[in-house]
Amino acid sequence: MSGMATDIVLFPLDTLKTRLQSEAGFRASGGFRGIYSGLGPAALASAPSAALFFSTYETMKRLLGAHASQNYMPAVHMAAAVSGEVASCTIRVPTELVKQRRQAQIYQSSIRVIQDIFKYEGFKGFFRGYFSTVARDIPFSLIQFPLWEILKKQWSHAQGYYVDSWQASLCGAFAGGVSAALTTPLDVAKTRIMLAERSSSVAKGSILDAIKMVYKQHGVPGLFSGVIPRTLWTSIGGAVFFGVYEKAKAIVC
């Protein structure tokens, strides 16, 4: 529920971010036109990706937390978040490839994207950018989830009872915005790798190579292309994501 709510409602912001980060430039990638291009694969993958993340996150948090003191709980949250990201990326990366190529107007059909990837790159082509995505998401989660858990704990302590879902969503908004802004260069590099021509050095290179290339072309500002829509997406998305998650968990559990 939290994954679908976030990805669908805030999809236009994600499209703008992708086009700002594209090597072709914002206008050439579509500008403000067709901001829902690629929504299909994103909506299709959001539920299983978020479900896999949270099932892994909560399981690891419970298993590791059972053997750790309160002093080590931030480390437990970090390890649980990293485990969740590595697992969910197995679903997220293939759909992210299709989604971003549609967002950047490289293709006019998601089916055509899938056909071309399979034809020219084979099955492994669907996982181009897997390691760069993990390299982006791990530091993002190392900041976001411990910060979210700490904010919830402090707020709960201050008011004498566990935070409500709307309070958890505000904690998530702040944690998400901070994490997104700090990890934008990694997101730019990931986008460049996924959108690059299959025969190019960027497509075959590492995230560090992509960062060096962007820095050489555009300097520090280039590394923070799309930081505003990315931060807005993650701040608002964090509020929706964590708020819906806490509310749904309260209802189900």
C-alpha positions as CSV (number, residue, x, y, z in Angstrom):
1,M,0.0,0.0,0.0
2,S,2.7,2.5,0.9
3,G,4.8,1.7,-2.2
4,M,1.9,2.1,-4.6
5,A,0.6,5.3,-2.9
6,T,4.0,7.0,-3.2
7,D,5.0,5.9,-6.7
8,I,1.7,6.7,-8.4
9,V,0.9,10.0,-6.6
10,L,4.4,11.5,-7.0
11,F,5.3,10.0,-10.3
12,P,5.5,13.4,-12.2
13,L,8.2,14.7,-9.8
14,D,10.2,11.5,-10.5
15,T,9.9,12.1,-14.2
16,L,11.1,15.7,-13.9
17,K,14.1,14.5,-11.8
18,T,15.0,11.9,-14.5
19,R,14.9,14.4,-17.3
20,L,17.0,16.9,-15.4
21,Q,19.6,14.2,-14.8
22,S,19.6,12.9,-18.4
23,E,22.7,13.5,-20.5
24,A,20.5,14.8,-23.3
25,G,19.1,17.6,-21.1
26,F,15.7,18.5,-19.8
27,R,14.1,19.8,-22.9
28,A,15.4,17.1,-25.2
29,S,14.2,14.5,-22.8
30,G,10.6,15.8,-22.9
31,G,10.6,18.8,-20.7
32,F,7.1,19.1,-19.0
33,R,5.5,16.9,-21.7
34,G,4.3,13.4,-21.0
35,I,5.2,13.4,-17.3
36,Y,3.4,10.1,-16.8
37,S,5.5,8.3,-19.3
38,G,6.6,5.0,-17.7
39,L,3.9,5.0,-15.1
40,G,2.9,1.4,-16.0
41,P,6.0,-0.4,-15.1
42,A,6.5,1.8,-12.0
43,A,3.0,1.0,-10.7
44,L,3.4,-2.7,-11.5
45,A,6.6,-3.1,-9.5
46,S,5.9,-0.7,-6.6
47,A,3.8,-3.2,-4.5
48,P,6.1,-6.2,-4.7
49,S,9.2,-4.1,-4.4
50,A,8.0,-2.3,-1.3
51,A,6.6,-5.6,0.2
52,L,9.9,-7.3,-0.3
53,F,11.8,-4.4,1.3
54,F,9.6,-4.2,4.4
55,S,9.3,-7.9,4.9
56,T,13.1,-8.1,4.8
57,Y,13.6,-5.0,6.9
58,E,11.2,-6.0,9.7
59,T,12.5,-9.5,9.8
60,M,16.1,-8.5,10.0
61,K,15.2,-5.8,12.6
62,R,13.5,-8.4,14.7
63,L,16.3,-11.0,14.4
64,L,19.2,-8.7,15.0
65,G,17.4,-6.6,17.6
66,A,16.8,-9.7,19.7
67,H,20.5,-9.9,20.3
68,A,21.4,-6.2,20.6
69,S,21.2,-3.7,23.4
70,Q,19.5,-0.3,23.0
71,N,22.8,1.3,22.4
72,Y,23.3,-0.7,19.2
73,M,19.8,-0.3,17.8
74,P,20.8,2.4,15.2
75,A,23.3,-0.2,13.8
76,V,20.5,-2.8,13.8
77,H,18.3,-0.4,11.8
78,M,21.1,0.3,9.3
79,A,21.8,-3.4,8.8
80,A,18.1,-4.2,8.3
81,A,17.7,-1.3,5.9
82,V,20.7,-2.4,3.8
83,S,19.3,-6.0,3.7
84,G,15.9,-4.7,2.5
85,E,17.4,-2.6,-0.2
86,V,19.6,-5.4,-1.6
87,A,16.5,-7.6,-1.8
88,S,14.0,-5.1,-3.2
89,C,16.5,-4.0,-5.9
90,T,16.1,-7.4,-7.6
91,I,12.6,-6.2,-8.5
92,R,13.2,-2.5,-8.7
93,V,16.1,-2.4,-11.1
94,P,14.5,-4.0,-14.2
95,T,11.4,-1.9,-13.9
96,E,13.5,1.2,-13.2
97,L,15.4,0.6,-16.5
98,V,12.1,0.5,-18.4
99,K,10.6,3.4,-16.5
100,Q,13.5,5.8,-16.9
101,R,13.9,5.1,-20.6
102,R,10.2,5.9,-21.1
103,Q,10.5,9.0,-18.9
104,A,13.5,10.3,-20.9
105,Q,11.5,9.8,-24.2
106,I,14.1,7.4,-25.5
107,Y,11.2,5.0,-26.3
108,Q,7.5,5.5,-26.8
109,S,6.4,2.1,-25.5
110,S,7.4,0.1,-22.5
111,I,7.0,-3.2,-24.4
112,R,9.5,-1.9,-27.0
113,V,12.0,-1.2,-24.2
114,I,11.7,-4.7,-22.9
115,Q,12.0,-6.2,-26.4
116,D,15.2,-4.2,-27.2
117,I,16.9,-4.9,-23.9
118,F,16.3,-8.7,-24.3
119,K,17.3,-8.6,-27.9
120,Y,20.5,-6.7,-27.6
121,E,21.7,-7.3,-24.0
122,G,19.9,-10.5,-23.0
123,F,18.5,-11.2,-19.6
124,K,21.4,-9.6,-17.8
125,G,20.6,-6.4,-19.6
126,F,17.6,-6.0,-17.2
127,F,20.0,-5.7,-14.3
128,R,22.3,-3.0,-15.8
129,G,22.7,-0.5,-13.0
130,Y,21.9,-3.0,-10.2
131,F,25.1,-2.3,-8.4
132,S,24.9,1.5,-8.9
133,T,21.3,1.4,-7.6
134,V,22.4,-0.6,-4.5
135,A,25.4,1.8,-4.1
136,R,22.9,4.7,-4.1
137,D,20.3,3.0,-1.9
138,I,22.6,1.7,0.8
139,P,23.9,5.1,2.0
140,F,20.4,6.5,1.5
141,S,18.9,3.9,3.8
142,L,21.9,4.2,6.3
143,I,20.8,7.8,6.8
144,Q,17.0,7.5,6.3
145,F,15.9,4.6,8.5
146,P,18.0,5.2,11.6
147,L,17.0,8.8,11.5
148,W,13.3,7.9,11.1
149,E,13.5,5.4,14.0
150,I,15.3,7.9,16.2
151,L,12.8,10.7,15.5
152,K,9.9,8.4,16.2
153,K,11.5,7.2,19.4
154,Q,12.2,10.8,20.6
155,W,8.7,12.0,19.7
156,S,7.1,8.9,21.4
157,H,9.2,9.6,24.6
158,A,8.3,13.3,24.6
159,Q,4.6,12.6,24.5
160,G,4.5,9.5,26.6
161,Y,3.0,7.1,24.0
162,Y,3.9,5.7,20.5
163,V,3.6,8.1,17.6
164,D,0.5,8.2,15.5
165,S,0.7,7.4,11.8
166,W,0.7,11.2,10.9
167,Q,3.5,11.8,13.3
168,A,5.5,8.9,11.8
169,S,4.9,10.4,8.3
170,L,6.4,13.7,9.4
171,C,9.4,11.9,10.7
172,G,9.6,10.1,7.4
173,A,9.4,13.3,5.4
174,F,12.3,14.9,7.2
175,A,14.4,11.7,7.1
176,G,13.7,11.2,3.4
177,G,14.4,14.7,2.4
178,V,17.8,14.8,4.2
179,S,18.8,11.4,2.8
180,A,17.7,12.3,-0.8
181,A,19.6,15.6,-0.9
182,L,22.9,14.1,0.4
183,T,22.8,11.1,-2.0
184,T,21.8,13.0,-5.2
185,P,25.2,12.5,-6.9
186,L,24.8,8.8,-6.6
187,D,21.3,9.0,-8.1
188,V,22.6,11.1,-11.0
189,A,25.3,8.5,-11.7
190,K,22.7,5.7,-11.6
191,T,20.5,7.5,-14.0
192,R,23.3,8.1,-16.5
193,I,24.3,4.4,-16.4
194,M,20.7,3.2,-17.0
195,L,20.1,5.7,-19.9
196,A,23.4,5.3,-21.6
197,E,23.8,3.7,-25.0
198,R,24.6,0.0,-24.5
199,S,28.0,0.2,-26.3
200,S,29.1,3.3,-24.4
201,S,31.8,3.3,-21.6
202,V,29.2,4.7,-19.2
203,A,26.9,1.7,-19.6
204,K,29.7,-0.7,-19.0
205,G,31.4,1.4,-16.3
206,S,31.1,1.8,-12.5
207,I,29.2,4.4,-10.6
208,L,32.5,6.1,-9.8
209,D,33.2,6.4,-13.5
210,A,29.8,8.0,-14.1
211,I,30.4,10.5,-11.3
212,K,33.8,11.4,-12.7
213,M,32.2,11.9,-16.2
214,V,29.4,14.1,-14.9
215,Y,31.8,16.2,-12.8
216,K,34.1,16.6,-15.8
217,Q,31.2,17.8,-18.0
218,H,29.2,19.9,-15.6
219,G,31.2,20.3,-12.3
220,V,29.6,20.1,-8.9
221,P,26.2,21.5,-10.0
222,G,25.9,18.6,-12.5
223,L,26.2,16.1,-9.6
224,F,23.2,17.7,-8.0
225,S,21.0,17.8,-11.1
226,G,17.4,17.2,-10.1
227,V,18.1,17.7,-6.4
228,I,15.0,19.8,-5.9
229,P,12.4,17.4,-7.4
230,R,14.3,14.4,-5.8
231,T,14.2,16.0,-2.4
232,L,10.6,17.0,-2.8
233,W,9.7,13.6,-4.1
234,T,11.4,11.9,-1.2
235,S,10.2,14.3,1.5
236,I,6.5,14.1,0.4
237,G,7.0,10.5,-0.5
238,G,8.5,9.8,2.9
239,A,5.5,11.2,4.5
240,V,3.1,9.2,2.4
241,F,5.2,6.1,2.4
242,F,5.8,5.8,6.2
243,G,2.4,7.3,7.1
244,V,0.5,4.7,5.0
245,Y,2.9,1.9,6.2
246,E,2.4,2.7,9.9
247,K,-1.4,3.1,9.5
248,A,-1.7,-0.2,7.5
249,K,0.5,-2.0,10.0
250,A,-1.7,-0.7,12.9
251,I,-4.8,-1.9,11.2
252,V,-3.5,-5.3,10.2
253,C,-1.5,-6.0,13.4
